[in-house]
Amino acid sequence: MTDHQDITQDWLSGEGDERRTPTDLHPEIPHPARMYDYYLGGKDNFPADREAAEKVLALGPLVRISALANRAFLGRAVRHLAEQGIKQFLDIGTGIPTAGNTHEAARAIEPDTRVVYLDNDPIVLVHSRALLAGASHGSAVVARADLRDPQGILDTPEVRKLLDSGQPVGLLLLAVLHFIDEQDDPYAIVRRLVDALPPGSMLALSHATGDFATPAEAAKGSALYRNASAQLTMRSHEQVLRFFDGLELAEPGLVTAPLWRPDQPAQPTDERVAIWAGVGRKP
Ligand SMILES: C[S@@+](CC[C@H](N)C(=O)[O-])C[C@H]1O[C@@H](n2cnc3c(N)ncnc32)[C@H](O)[C@@H]1O
């Protein structure tokens, strides 16, 4: 992570980088990014994604409510980090661009904010590049990277070029860690990333949970992702809290997404939304 140069042009023009020509969209395989886009009411999805997403939505109204609550948490968390002085963000598992993207939320507070978006889904890259191609997005870039390879993430050229290693970073892991199963050791992944960031950096994290479902309902939810390109591993409050080990957890702690510093009137479903959400600061 060295300088702040505008790398958008390099990245758009490309220099023999095969990542710029996605050939592996696999529209026949349901993909979490496109299913999530469908839950949020987006149009960037294929029939296989819609079919799989409809089966998940049929589990009950809380599925869509949880997706929307997660997205709203993203906006409030990014705003909070920006208000704490964070001017550079590493957003991993960024998803297909939709309303209230990280660079938009952060720049409402600090116009000079820099954002690196990373995702392992080629369709996310296609849409993000189109969005970021505007002239005013010089220091928001997107690249393909896999959260299961934290060292690869830290070595990603876009991360090294755009983020200043001497300044605090806002690390966003929103609704992505539940796609990392135990055998890939998600705790070690988060530790590796946090260890690489300077003191004062902040982690915003959200994670699907089965805490409010019966075991049978939770198993059904996970089973519906079995044929998707990434499997769903829901975790309990205690398990999600462990991701914040070594960090100072901001008030109000790890709560369901709508209860994290809400800016809307309370809803009857708030306490049962199936997403744990929190923000921590590296001392
Ligand atoms: C549910 S969406 C969340 C989008 C956004 N972070 C939000 O909270 O609104 C999950 C995203 O994580 C991405 N993802 C899943 N597994 C990943 C991995 N191993 N590495 C990088 N991204 C991953 C998916 O492609 C998808 O875009």
PDBQT file of the ligand as one rigid body, heavy atoms in Angstrom, charges set to zero:
ROOT
HETATM    1  C1  LIG A 301     -24.616 -11.212   0.328  1.00  0.00    +0.000 C 
HETATM    2  S1  LIG A 301     -23.463 -10.378  -0.704  1.00  0.00    +0.000 S 
HETATM    3  C2  LIG A 301     -23.013  -8.997   0.356  1.00  0.00    +0.000 C 
HETATM    4  C3  LIG A 301     -22.770  -7.727  -0.415  1.00  0.00    +0.000 C 
HETATM    5  C4  LIG A 301     -22.402  -6.519   0.442  1.00  0.00    +0.000 C 
HETATM    6  N1  LIG A 301     -21.186  -6.754   1.199  1.00  0.00    +0.000 N 
HETATM    7  C5  LIG A 301     -23.505  -6.153   1.383  1.00  0.00    +0.000 C 
HETATM    8  O1  LIG A 301     -23.399  -6.504   2.569  1.00  0.00    +0.000 OA
HETATM    9  O2  LIG A 301     -24.484  -5.521   0.969  1.00  0.00    +0.000 OA
HETATM   10  C6  LIG A 301     -22.043 -11.443  -0.520  1.00  0.00    +0.000 C 
HETATM   11  C7  LIG A 301     -20.925 -11.132  -1.472  1.00  0.00    +0.000 C 
HETATM   12  O3  LIG A 301     -19.768 -11.877  -1.070  1.00  0.00    +0.000 OA
HETATM   13  C8  LIG A 301     -19.132 -12.371  -2.227  1.00  0.00    +0.000 C 
HETATM   14  N2  LIG A 301     -18.321 -13.521  -1.842  1.00  0.00    +0.000 N 
HETATM   15  C9  LIG A 301     -18.742 -14.741  -1.447  1.00  0.00    +0.000 A 
HETATM   16  N3  LIG A 301     -17.687 -15.532  -1.168  1.00  0.00    +0.000 NA
HETATM   17  C10 LIG A 301     -16.581 -14.782  -1.384  1.00  0.00    +0.000 A 
HETATM   18  C11 LIG A 301     -15.174 -15.038  -1.283  1.00  0.00    +0.000 A 
HETATM   19  N4  LIG A 301     -14.717 -16.224  -0.895  1.00  0.00    +0.000 N 
HETATM   20  N5  LIG A 301     -14.315 -14.033  -1.607  1.00  0.00    +0.000 NA
HETATM   21  C12 LIG A 301     -14.783 -12.820  -2.020  1.00  0.00    +0.000 A 
HETATM   22  N6  LIG A 301     -16.092 -12.526  -2.135  1.00  0.00    +0.000 NA
HETATM   23  C13 LIG A 301     -16.983 -13.493  -1.827  1.00  0.00    +0.000 A 
HETATM   24  C14 LIG A 301     -20.266 -12.703  -3.170  1.00  0.00    +0.000 C 
HETATM   25  O4  LIG A 301     -19.829 -12.768  -4.512  1.00  0.00    +0.000 OA
HETATM   26  C15 LIG A 301     -21.210 -11.553  -2.911  1.00  0.00    +0.000 C 
HETATM   27  O5  LIG A 301     -20.951 -10.481  -3.773  1.00  0.00    +0.000 OA
ENDROOT
TORSDOF 0
